[in-house]
Amino acid sequence: MASWTDVNARICGQEMVKYDLEIKALIQDIRDCHGPQPVLTKLNSQVKEKFIKLRLRIQDLEQMAQEQDEELTRLAILAETESQKHQMLSNQTAWRKANLACKLAIDNMEKDELLHGGENQSTSPRRATKESVVETSSNFTESLMSISRMMSQQVKQTEDTIGTLATSSRTVHETNEEFKNMKGTIHLGRKLILKYNRRELTDKLLIFLAFALFFATVLYILKKRLFPFI
C-alpha cells in the first residue's frame, strides 16, 4: 500500500484489507460447506455484510482522494481504490463459484438421502427436502442478482475513476509544460538582466570619460586665456 500522508486514508486502506481477508475466509468456508441449507444461508448473509462494508470504505477512500491537496497523493489513493475494486470483483466471482459448488454438494446429498431412504420414509420429510431445495435456489438467485447489481455499480465507478485519472494526468502534463515554459522565460529574463547590467556599466564608463574630457577641455581653455605665457 502506498505511503499516504492522510491518516484517515491509511486507516481506511487497512480496513479494506481486513474486509478483503474476511471475505476470502468466508468464501473458503462456503467451498467447504456441504450443508445443511441454513448454514449456507448464514454464510452468504455474512459475505453480503462484508461486501457492503467494503464497498462503503472504497467510496470513503474515493472521497478522501478528491480532498487531497497534493496531486501525487490523490492519484496514489485513486490507484489503490481501483486495486480494491478489482479485488472485490474477483472475490464476487469466487463467491458465485463457491455457492454453485456448495449448492451442488447439498443437492447431491439430498438426492442420496432420497435414494437411500427407502419406501418407509414419510411424505413430510420429502416435502421438507423439496422446500429446502426451492429455498436454496431462491436464495442463490437473489445472491446472483445482488452480485450482478454490485458489479454493474463497480464498473460504472471504475469508468468514472478512469476518466478522473485521465483528466488528472492531462492536468499534470499541462502543469509540467507550463513549468518548462516558465523556466525558459526566467532564463531569458536573467540573460536580459545581465545584458542590461553590462550595458549600464558601459554607459557609466562612457559618461565618466565624457565628463573627464569636458573638464580637461575647460581647464585647457582657461589655462590658455588666463596664463597664455605658460
C-alpha positions as a Markdown table, in Angstrom:
| # | Residue | x | y | z |
|---|---|---|---|---|
| 1 | Met | 0.0 | 0.0 | 0.0 |
| 2 | Ala | 1.3 | 3.5 | -0.8 |
| 3 | Ser | 2.7 | 5.7 | 1.9 |
| 4 | Trp | 0.0 | 8.4 | 2.3 |
| 5 | Thr | 0.2 | 11.5 | 4.5 |
| 6 | Asp | -3.5 | 11.4 | 5.3 |
| 7 | Val | -4.0 | 9.3 | 8.4 |
| 8 | Asn | -7.7 | 8.6 | 7.7 |
| 9 | Ala | -6.9 | 7.3 | 4.2 |
| 10 | Arg | -4.3 | 4.9 | 5.7 |
| 11 | Ile | -6.8 | 3.6 | 8.3 |
| 12 | Cys | -9.4 | 3.2 | 5.5 |
| 13 | Gly | -7.0 | 1.2 | 3.5 |
| 14 | Gln | -6.2 | -1.1 | 6.4 |
| 15 | Glu | -9.9 | -1.7 | 7.0 |
| 16 | Met | -10.4 | -2.6 | 3.3 |
| 17 | Val | -7.6 | -5.1 | 3.6 |
| 18 | Lys | -9.2 | -6.6 | 6.7 |
| 19 | Tyr | -12.6 | -6.9 | 5.0 |
| 20 | Asp | -11.0 | -8.5 | 2.0 |
| 21 | Leu | -9.3 | -11.2 | 4.1 |
| 22 | Glu | -12.5 | -11.8 | 6.0 |
| 23 | Ile | -14.5 | -12.2 | 2.7 |
| 24 | Lys | -11.8 | -14.7 | 1.4 |
| 25 | Ala | -12.1 | -16.7 | 4.6 |
| 26 | Leu | -15.9 | -16.8 | 4.4 |
| 27 | Ile | -15.8 | -17.9 | 0.7 |
| 28 | Gln | -13.5 | -20.7 | 1.7 |
| 29 | Asp | -16.0 | -21.7 | 4.3 |
| 30 | Ile | -18.7 | -21.8 | 1.6 |
| 31 | Arg | -16.4 | -24.0 | -0.5 |
| 32 | Asp | -16.0 | -26.4 | 2.4 |
| 33 | Cys | -19.7 | -26.4 | 3.3 |
| 34 | His | -21.8 | -29.4 | 2.4 |
| 35 | Gly | -25.0 | -28.3 | 4.1 |
| 36 | Pro | -27.4 | -28.0 | 5.5 |
| 37 | Gln | -29.1 | -25.1 | 3.8 |
| 38 | Pro | -29.3 | -22.8 | 6.9 |
| 39 | Val | -25.5 | -22.9 | 7.3 |
| 40 | Leu | -25.1 | -21.8 | 3.7 |
| 41 | Thr | -27.7 | -19.1 | 4.1 |
| 42 | Lys | -25.9 | -17.8 | 7.2 |
| 43 | Leu | -22.5 | -17.7 | 5.4 |
| 44 | Asn | -23.9 | -15.9 | 2.4 |
| 45 | Ser | -25.5 | -13.3 | 4.8 |
| 46 | Gln | -22.1 | -12.7 | 6.4 |
| 47 | Val | -20.4 | -12.3 | 3.0 |
| 48 | Lys | -23.1 | -9.8 | 1.9 |
| 49 | Glu | -22.5 | -7.8 | 5.1 |
| 50 | Lys | -18.7 | -7.7 | 4.5 |
| 51 | Phe | -19.2 | -6.7 | 0.8 |
| 52 | Ile | -21.4 | -3.8 | 1.9 |
| 53 | Lys | -18.8 | -2.6 | 4.4 |
| 54 | Leu | -16.0 | -2.9 | 1.9 |
| 55 | Arg | -17.9 | -1.0 | -0.8 |
| 56 | Leu | -18.7 | 1.8 | 1.7 |
| 57 | Arg | -15.0 | 2.0 | 2.6 |
| 58 | Ile | -14.0 | 2.2 | -1.1 |
| 59 | Gln | -16.4 | 5.0 | -1.6 |
| 60 | Asp | -15.0 | 6.8 | 1.5 |
| 61 | Leu | -11.5 | 6.4 | 0.1 |
| 62 | Glu | -12.5 | 7.8 | -3.2 |
| 63 | Gln | -14.0 | 10.9 | -1.4 |
| 64 | Met | -10.7 | 11.3 | 0.6 |
| 65 | Ala | -8.8 | 11.2 | -2.7 |
| 66 | Gln | -10.8 | 14.1 | -4.0 |
| 67 | Glu | -10.0 | 16.1 | -0.9 |
| 68 | Gln | -6.2 | 15.7 | -1.2 |
| 69 | Asp | -4.2 | 18.9 | -1.9 |
| 70 | Glu | -1.2 | 17.1 | -3.4 |
| 71 | Glu | -1.8 | 15.6 | -6.9 |
| 72 | Leu | 0.6 | 12.7 | -6.5 |
| 73 | Thr | -1.1 | 11.6 | -3.2 |
| 74 | Arg | -4.6 | 11.9 | -4.8 |
| 75 | Leu | -3.5 | 9.7 | -7.8 |
| 76 | Ala | -1.9 | 7.2 | -5.4 |
| 77 | Ile | -5.1 | 6.9 | -3.4 |
| 78 | Leu | -7.3 | 6.6 | -6.5 |
| 79 | Ala | -5.0 | 3.8 | -7.8 |
| 80 | Glu | -5.5 | 2.0 | -4.5 |
| 81 | Thr | -9.3 | 2.3 | -4.8 |
| 82 | Glu | -9.1 | 0.8 | -8.3 |
| 83 | Ser | -7.0 | -2.1 | -7.0 |
| 84 | Gln | -9.5 | -2.7 | -4.2 |
| 85 | Lys | -12.4 | -2.6 | -6.7 |
| 86 | His | -10.8 | -5.2 | -8.9 |
| 87 | Gln | -10.1 | -7.4 | -5.9 |
| 88 | Met | -13.7 | -7.1 | -4.8 |
| 89 | Leu | -14.9 | -8.2 | -8.3 |
| 90 | Ser | -12.6 | -11.1 | -8.1 |
| 91 | Asn | -14.0 | -12.1 | -4.7 |
| 92 | Gln | -17.5 | -11.8 | -6.0 |
| 93 | Thr | -16.7 | -14.2 | -8.8 |
| 94 | Ala | -15.1 | -16.6 | -6.3 |
| 95 | Trp | -18.2 | -16.2 | -4.1 |
| 96 | Arg | -20.5 | -17.2 | -7.0 |
| 97 | Lys | -18.4 | -20.2 | -7.9 |
| 98 | Ala | -18.3 | -21.3 | -4.2 |
| 99 | Asn | -22.1 | -21.0 | -4.0 |
| 100 | Leu | -22.5 | -23.2 | -7.1 |
| 101 | Ala | -20.2 | -25.8 | -5.7 |
| 102 | Cys | -21.9 | -25.8 | -2.3 |
| 103 | Lys | -25.4 | -25.9 | -3.8 |
| 104 | Leu | -24.3 | -28.9 | -6.0 |
| 105 | Ala | -23.0 | -30.7 | -2.9 |
| 106 | Ile | -26.2 | -30.1 | -1.0 |
| 107 | Asp | -28.3 | -31.2 | -3.9 |
| 108 | Asn | -26.2 | -34.4 | -4.3 |
| 109 | Met | -26.5 | -35.1 | -0.6 |
| 110 | Glu | -30.3 | -34.6 | -0.6 |
| 111 | Lys | -30.6 | -36.9 | -3.7 |
| 112 | Asp | -28.6 | -39.6 | -1.9 |
| 113 | Glu | -30.8 | -39.3 | 1.2 |
| 114 | Leu | -33.9 | -39.6 | -1.1 |
| 115 | Leu | -32.5 | -42.6 | -2.9 |
| 116 | His | -31.3 | -44.5 | 0.2 |
| 117 | Gly | -34.3 | -43.5 | 2.4 |
| 118 | Gly | -36.5 | -46.4 | 1.2 |
| 119 | Glu | -40.2 | -46.5 | 0.8 |
| 120 | Asn | -40.7 | -46.3 | 4.6 |
| 121 | Gln | -39.9 | -42.5 | 4.6 |
| 122 | Ser | -42.9 | -40.3 | 5.2 |
| 123 | Thr | -44.2 | -37.6 | 2.8 |
| 124 | Ser | -43.4 | -34.9 | 5.3 |
| 125 | Pro | -39.5 | -35.2 | 5.1 |
| 126 | Arg | -39.8 | -35.3 | 1.3 |
| 127 | Arg | -41.8 | -32.2 | 1.2 |
| 128 | Ala | -39.4 | -30.5 | 3.6 |
| 129 | Thr | -36.5 | -31.5 | 1.3 |
| 130 | Lys | -38.2 | -30.1 | -1.8 |
| 131 | Glu | -39.0 | -26.9 | 0.1 |
| 132 | Ser | -35.3 | -26.7 | 1.1 |
| 133 | Val | -34.2 | -27.1 | -2.5 |
| 134 | Val | -36.6 | -24.3 | -3.6 |
| 135 | Glu | -35.4 | -22.0 | -0.8 |
| 136 | Thr | -31.8 | -22.7 | -1.8 |
| 137 | Ser | -32.5 | -21.9 | -5.4 |
| 138 | Ser | -34.3 | -18.7 | -4.4 |
| 139 | Asn | -31.6 | -17.5 | -2.1 |
| 140 | Phe | -28.9 | -18.3 | -4.6 |
| 141 | Thr | -30.8 | -16.5 | -7.4 |
| 142 | Glu | -31.1 | -13.5 | -5.1 |
| 143 | Ser | -27.4 | -13.6 | -4.3 |
| 144 | Leu | -26.6 | -13.7 | -8.0 |
| 145 | Met | -28.8 | -10.7 | -8.7 |
| 146 | Ser | -27.2 | -8.8 | -5.9 |
| 147 | Ile | -23.7 | -9.6 | -7.2 |
| 148 | Ser | -24.8 | -8.5 | -10.7 |
| 149 | Arg | -26.0 | -5.2 | -9.4 |
| 150 | Met | -22.8 | -4.7 | -7.4 |
| 151 | Met | -20.7 | -5.5 | -10.4 |
| 152 | Ser | -22.6 | -3.1 | -12.5 |
| 153 | Gln | -22.1 | -0.3 | -10.0 |
| 154 | Gln | -18.4 | -1.1 | -9.7 |
| 155 | Val | -18.0 | -1.0 | -13.5 |
| 156 | Lys | -19.6 | 2.4 | -13.6 |
| 157 | Gln | -17.5 | 3.7 | -10.7 |
| 158 | Thr | -14.4 | 2.3 | -12.4 |
| 159 | Glu | -15.2 | 4.1 | -15.6 |
| 160 | Asp | -15.7 | 7.4 | -13.7 |
| 161 | Thr | -12.4 | 6.9 | -11.9 |
| 162 | Ile | -10.5 | 6.1 | -15.1 |
| 163 | Gly | -11.9 | 9.4 | -16.5 |
| 164 | Thr | -10.8 | 11.2 | -13.4 |
| 165 | Leu | -7.3 | 9.7 | -13.7 |
| 166 | Ala | -7.1 | 10.6 | -17.4 |
| 167 | Thr | -8.1 | 14.2 | -16.6 |
| 168 | Ser | -5.6 | 14.4 | -13.7 |
| 169 | Ser | -2.8 | 13.0 | -16.0 |
| 170 | Arg | -3.5 | 15.7 | -18.6 |
| 171 | Thr | -3.5 | 18.3 | -15.9 |
| 172 | Val | -0.1 | 17.1 | -14.6 |
| 173 | His | 1.3 | 17.1 | -18.1 |
| 174 | Glu | 0.0 | 20.6 | -18.8 |
| 175 | Thr | 1.4 | 21.8 | -15.5 |
| 176 | Asn | 4.8 | 20.4 | -16.4 |
| 177 | Glu | 4.7 | 22.1 | -19.7 |
| 178 | Glu | 3.8 | 25.4 | -18.0 |
| 179 | Phe | 6.8 | 24.9 | -15.7 |
| 180 | Lys | 9.1 | 24.3 | -18.6 |
| 181 | Asn | 7.8 | 27.5 | -20.3 |
| 182 | Met | 8.2 | 29.5 | -17.1 |
| 183 | Lys | 11.8 | 28.1 | -16.7 |
| 184 | Gly | 12.6 | 29.2 | -20.3 |
| 185 | Thr | 11.1 | 32.7 | -19.7 |
| 186 | Ile | 13.1 | 33.1 | -16.4 |
| 187 | His | 16.3 | 32.0 | -18.1 |
| 188 | Leu | 15.7 | 34.5 | -20.9 |
| 189 | Gly | 14.9 | 37.3 | -18.4 |
| 190 | Arg | 18.1 | 36.5 | -16.5 |
| 191 | Lys | 20.2 | 36.8 | -19.7 |
| 192 | Leu | 18.5 | 40.2 | -20.5 |
| 193 | Ile | 19.1 | 41.5 | -17.0 |
| 194 | Leu | 22.8 | 40.5 | -17.2 |
| 195 | Lys | 23.0 | 42.2 | -20.6 |
| 196 | Tyr | 21.4 | 45.4 | -19.3 |
| 197 | Asn | 23.7 | 45.4 | -16.3 |
| 198 | Arg | 26.7 | 45.2 | -18.6 |
| 199 | Arg | 25.3 | 47.9 | -20.9 |
| 200 | Glu | 24.7 | 50.1 | -17.8 |
| 201 | Leu | 28.3 | 49.7 | -16.7 |
| 202 | Thr | 29.5 | 50.6 | -20.2 |
| 203 | Asp | 27.2 | 53.7 | -20.3 |
| 204 | Lys | 28.5 | 54.8 | -16.9 |
| 205 | Leu | 32.1 | 54.4 | -18.1 |
| 206 | Leu | 31.4 | 56.4 | -21.3 |
| 207 | Ile | 29.7 | 59.2 | -19.3 |
| 208 | Phe | 32.7 | 59.3 | -17.0 |
| 209 | Leu | 35.1 | 59.6 | -19.9 |
| 210 | Ala | 33.0 | 62.3 | -21.5 |
| 211 | Phe | 32.9 | 64.3 | -18.3 |
| 212 | Ala | 36.7 | 63.9 | -17.9 |
| 213 | Leu | 37.2 | 65.0 | -21.5 |
| 214 | Phe | 34.9 | 68.0 | -20.9 |
| 215 | Phe | 36.7 | 69.1 | -17.8 |
| 216 | Ala | 40.1 | 68.7 | -19.4 |
| 217 | Thr | 39.0 | 70.8 | -22.3 |
| 218 | Val | 37.7 | 73.5 | -19.9 |
| 219 | Leu | 40.9 | 73.5 | -18.0 |
| 220 | Tyr | 42.9 | 73.8 | -21.2 |
| 221 | Ile | 40.9 | 76.8 | -22.4 |
| 222 | Leu | 41.1 | 78.5 | -19.0 |
| 223 | Lys | 44.8 | 77.9 | -19.0 |
| 224 | Lys | 45.3 | 79.4 | -22.4 |
| 225 | Arg | 43.3 | 82.5 | -21.5 |
| 226 | Leu | 44.5 | 83.1 | -18.0 |
| 227 | Phe | 48.0 | 82.0 | -18.4 |
| 228 | Pro | 48.9 | 82.5 | -22.0 |
| 229 | Phe | 52.6 | 82.8 | -21.2 |
| 230 | Ile | 52.8 | 79.3 | -19.7 |
